[in-house]
Amino acid sequence: MKLLFVNNSLINLNNKNINKVGGIEHCNFELAQGLSRLGHEVTLVSKIKNKQKVNNITNLPFNYLTLIENNNLYDIVVSSNYSQVFKFKQKSIKVLWMHNELQIEKSLRKKEFLPIIFHRPHVVFVSNYLKELTTSFYPFKSKTIIPNGCSELFLNNKRNKNIKPIFIWTVKRDMGLDEIIDIWCQIIFKKLPLAELHVHGLNVPKKQKINIDYDKFNIKFFGVVSRDFLANKYKYSTAMLHPGYDETFCISALEALASGLPVITFNRTALAERVVNNVNGYVVKTFEDMAAKAINLVANKSQLTKLSNNASKSSKKFCWNNIALTWNKYLNNLKLI
């Protein structure tokens, strides 16, 4: 089949630092490669300036969409979070790949509402949580759940024998970070004075809600880093602390689990579909419980080893080759409808 994937942001296939791109961009890149290996002719459209071609994947500038109006160049168009692409008059089967919540108010403001109403695309949700969260008012032709995959960079990541008392935060939003820092200073650091909290995705707040000497409490901010950087750090860290707010899939937690890094979280959002209590991490009820589990993992090496081994094993099914096979079956079935 001839497939067109549309991503309303930048995917630079010629960039050697491809592992620095965001989650949605990375998913488009990985799935495009997987479907290409299965024999499909795959084209990507993203916000680049010039045409690119890497590994049989053609990546075209966004204005290409205006050139294919009234043409039937593609069997299926798959667009990530961007329904406006469907206003172009292709005869192709239309699929909206939903990675994030699309509230009615937001869809109206971003002009996503009318294309969904008029063109009634099929929709693929990345989690059951996102499917349940999405209003049934949208008249999708069909609804399907296909989880995102995980990069081989993390699936092949090997844990070091010597694990350090380092705990990881990777969320680019600060919701829950104040509480994490509070339990760190009040509970975890007092019990584990050599432990470190590494915050990725955020820089040191300019206006600190909590007046803290971060260096004194071994709290380190790294800002946005590459997946290679994280993969290397996951090898020797103890666990990820992740409240799980607003997570419609949480690929960062999947990447951590694939690397053998247990995740300590709450039983909320799509993270509840990734973390199983006392199997590949801990599901807790309070931040204080989170602190207690973190301390326990440093003291109980056998428990840490068990959770770590289970985390990496349970993630193997999310390799992109498997996800591509699921998409392949789904797309072939769409042709039969």
Buried (B, 14 or more C-beta within 10 A) or exposed (E): BBBBBBBBBBBBBEBEEBBBBBBBBBBBBBBBBBBBBBEBBBBBBBEBEEEBEBEEBBBBBBEBBEEBEEEEEBBBBBBBBBBBBBBBEBEBBBBBBBBBBBEEEEBEEEEBBBBBEEBBBBBBBBBEBBBEBBEEEBEBBBBBBBBBBBBEBBBEBEBEEEBBBBBBBBBEEBEBBEBBBBBBBEBBBEEBEEBBBBBBBBEEBEEEEEEBEBEEBBBBBBEEBBBEBBBBBBBBBBBBBBBBBBBBBBBBBBBBBBBBBBBBBBEBBBBBBBBBBEBBBBBBEEBBBBBBBBBEBBEEEEBBEBBBEBBBBBBEEBBBEBBBBBBBEBBEEBEEE
